Amino acid sequence: MNNQPIETHPSQITIRPFKITDVDDFILWAGDDQVTRNLMWETITSREEALAYIQDVCIPHPWRRSICIDDRSIGFVSIFRESGDDRHRAYLGYAVSREYWNRGVATGAVKLAVNQVFKNYPDLVRLQAYVDVENQASQRVLGKSGFVKEGLLRKYSNVKGQIKDVGLNGEFSATYKAPTEPVLNFREWNGNCKDMRKKHRRQYLCKFHNTPCLVRKNKGADLEHRIQHVRVTNVH
Ligand SMILES: CC(C)(COP(=O)(O)OP(=O)(O)OC[C@H]1O[C@@H](n2cnc3c(N)ncnc32)[C@H](O)[C@@H]1OP(=O)(O)O)[C@@H](O)C(=O)NCCC(=O)NCCS
């Protein structure tokens, strides 16, 4: 008899937001210690807990998707995005029902998630995942999904009371382009500098210095020399 697991065709795998009606499917995998073993959350032990978790955690989550086969929940994939100046970076997490392990489900779902999340957040540049060095299956998932191993963080994660060495893995947006600043043509510009600064309050790429400059008018000079370039680092 051939005991090899049957590969799940990628077209069978979908990801979508969680629904309250996922509760009975959800508990089948979220109630399994083997599935939650490497996760930050505890195994779900009752239907009520499952309902509360879907309602209070999964549904309000900014980007948590149910991994589905035939629209039935068999796992999750989520992205946690940093805020403020670090909004360009997000973390990836996932798990799959034990029944479906080694059929390519996590890899299929991670690929879908990576594709969607870079579209959903055009200013997201980097996705990263921390993986326990002993979690070979998860490292393989990341490798197959295009993540690159970047380093080892020793004694880094505390997972359920155990301090673990973890590998850091990263993937980057293929489409991200840094916003380009408009080029100000100084010779054509004859507006009032004070107004311009108030109105636009942004950096212009100085065509003379090819560097971000705050442009000021310097009274009394001829047109070309009326421009005073002040190098700035942070103008919003
Ligand atoms: C990690 C996990 C999501 C993988 O899901 P999956 O659907 O089985 O993943 P895939 O089938 O897409 O890929 C698994 C790969 O790991 C390989 N693998 C599995 N166990 C392995 C092991 N012990 N050693 C080496 N490779 C292993 C499989 O052979 C497969 O690779 P292949 O396609 O080259 O044969 C799943 O095991 C799981 O839910 N684990 C618990 C939660 C978890 O660890 N989440 C990740 C936290 S970072």
The ligand as a Gaussian input file, in Angstrom:
#p B3LYP/6-31G(d) Opt

LIG

0 1
 C        4.518000      23.829000       9.523000
 C        3.205000      23.455000       8.862000
 C        2.355000      24.718000       8.735000
 C        3.494000      22.870000       7.489000
 O        2.263000      22.679000       6.822000
 P        2.126000      21.691000       5.546000
 O        0.840000      21.987000       4.909000
 O        2.414000      20.325000       5.967000
 O        3.341000      22.220000       4.658000
 P        3.690000      21.779000       3.149000
 O        3.077000      20.463000       2.852000
 O        3.386000      22.919000       2.256000
 O        5.281000      21.623000       3.206000
 C        5.884000      20.855000       4.235000
 C        7.287000      20.484000       3.792000
 O        8.049000      20.110000       4.944000
 C        8.589000      18.811000       4.761000
 N        8.689000      18.207000       6.081000
 C        7.704000      17.840000       6.909000
 N        8.207000      17.351000       8.042000
 C        9.562000      17.415000       7.923000
 C       10.650000      17.065000       8.757000
 N       10.457000      16.542000       9.969000
 N       11.893000      17.284000       8.307000
 C       12.118000      17.813000       7.084000
 N       11.117000      18.175000       6.246000
 C        9.862000      17.968000       6.676000
 C        7.593000      18.123000       3.852000
 O        8.169000      16.990000       3.240000
 C        7.302000      19.252000       2.887000
 O        8.372000      19.466000       1.995000
 P        8.380000      18.889000       0.476000
 O        7.201000      19.525000      -0.208000
 O        9.676000      19.323000      -0.064000
 O        8.229000      17.409000       0.594000
 C        2.439000      22.401000       9.699000
 O        3.308000      21.342000       9.994000
 C        1.872000      22.966000      10.998000
 O        0.769000      23.481000      11.036000
 N        2.666000      22.875000      12.090000
 C        2.233000      23.408000      13.375000
 C        2.177000      24.928000      13.380000
 C        3.504000      25.564000      12.970000
 O        4.571000      25.026000      13.253000
 N        3.401000      26.719000      12.313000
 C        4.538000      27.461000      11.852000
 C        5.006000      28.364000      12.915000
 S        6.412000      29.257000      12.309000

